[in-house]
Structure formats: structure tokens, C-alpha cells
């Protein structure tokens, strides 16, 4: 299993600080979704997809990461 970050707007994969590649096999394998989330936060990415590729390579799990806006927080307060 590989866990990588993909920019949804441009379709490139994170391979290291300021380094992006089109081949997911050349992307930095972060090992866990937690590590991918932490790196995305540390790098201040606005939007990323965590892509989990399984060994059979016929399936992948895509988890969208989006930075919460002030409007999101405000709407949650109104609902509660």
C-alpha cells in the first residue's frame, strides 16, 4: 500500500518540497493517511487529495482534504 498526496486542480503528485511529478509511482510515499494529513497542514496546502493505492493497483481510495474557511465555522455555530 502507498499513500501519496495529489493536487486535485493540476493532477500532480507531491514528491518533496516544491517538487511535483505526474507519475504516482515517483511520488513521496507517506505511509499513512495521518502523516499525509500532517504534511498537508504543515505545507499549508489549501486543497489536496490523499490517494491510497493498494498492492493490486486496480483500486485506489481518494480522501479529499480541504482547508476549512471562516464561513464553514460560522455556519456550524448557527446550526448548533
C-alpha positions, 0 to 999 in steps of 0.5 A: 500500500502507498499513500501519496498526496495529489493536487486535485486542480493540476493532477500532480503528485507531491514528491518533496518540497516544491517538487511535483511529478505526474507519475504516482509511482515517483511520488513521496510515499507517506505511509499513512493517511495521518502523516499525509494529513500532517504534511498537508497542514504543515505545507499549508496546502489549501486543497489536496487529495490523499490517494491510497493505492493498494498492492493490486493497483486496480483500486485506489481510495481518494480522501479529499482534504480541504482547508476549512474557511471562516464561513464553514465555522460560522455556519456550524455555530448557527446550526448548533 
